[in-house]
Amino acid sequence: MKSPLLALPGAVPAEGPDEGVAAHYGDLFREQRALAAGRGFTDLSHRGVITVTGPDRLSWLHLLLTQHVSDLPPQQATEALVLSPNGHVEHALYLVDDGATTWVHVEPGGAPALVKYLESMKFWNRVEVADATEQYAVVFLPAGSTAPFERAAAVRELPWGRDLFLPRAELAAAAEEFGPAAGVWAYEALRVEGHRPRLGFETDHRTIPHEVDWLGSAVHLQKGCYRGQETVARVHNLGRPPRRLVFLHLDGTEEKLPAHGTEVRVAGQDRPVGFVTSSARHHELGPVALALVKRNTPVDAVLLADGVPGTQDLIVPA
């Protein structure tokens, strides 16, 4: 779904999974600095939006998701996952309940498959699930922003900002009130800096939550009765995940930025130990990346991504 904000001056369309919104508006670092200072906004209207209504919505979602949501207070933001029977991550949900409706946003293009799964699990529960992507758009306001957000149908308050669920028909008009636009490249650079995993970037078909640090934000370890829970409990209690997410400080003298999927090797060795999941040019840190590597990769090793050396910061313990 192409955003009307691509008509803003300087807008350069994003490609790949973020197609439909702007990658940047002409000055990547200026846009990053504005977001970091609490100014401006990012258009995330390409993301999918799902609503769940009905008196059983939270108790029902509690049975399906990795997060404890049966007693979720109104306006409290949270994250949750849907796992496969083997514990692999299938969906990542970013949600808030307003007392009458649970609002969820997901990766671009991800709403239809998640709605299909949720519909298949309704049984006797008094719930209604809807793909609301055509009616509502997601917009991000950074922490510290004083922009008005009364137009939003729902708001997810986060330590690093707010996710607004805006009526799509009001997107262009509302954007005029939010300050300077920052593209998804700026938003992604700050996400990488914050070590926040993204489905389809930090994950593949065999990712379990432990590997990318979702245990802290999207999994409640004291609840059971959800698909894949046995794997979550077993790995947490009896072992360690086979891979771990790391933050890479890349050599700034290299002009190239390793793309998603680029093999990662320990310097001086030929066999890959993992792959780059996300990379960005940060306004203060320079080129940075997230990578998923084998658990036994030495924590002090210099890693090479497409020949670009980088040192590791631990996100998931070795």
Protein Blocks (a to p, Z undefined) as FASTA:
>chain_A
ZZfklmpghiacdehjlgoiafbgoiaklmmmmmmnopajddfklbccdddedjklmmmm
mmmmmbdfklgcehiacddddddfkopafbdcddddehjaccddddehklmmmmmmmmmm
nmmaccddddfklmpccddddehiacdcklpmbdcddfkbccddddfklmmmmmmmnopa
ddfklmmmmmmmnopacehilpcfkbcfklnopmmmmpcfkbghiehklmmmmmmmmmcc
fbdcddddddfkbmbdcdehiacddehiabdcbdcfbdcddfklopaddddddfklcfkb
ccdeehiacddddfbdZZ
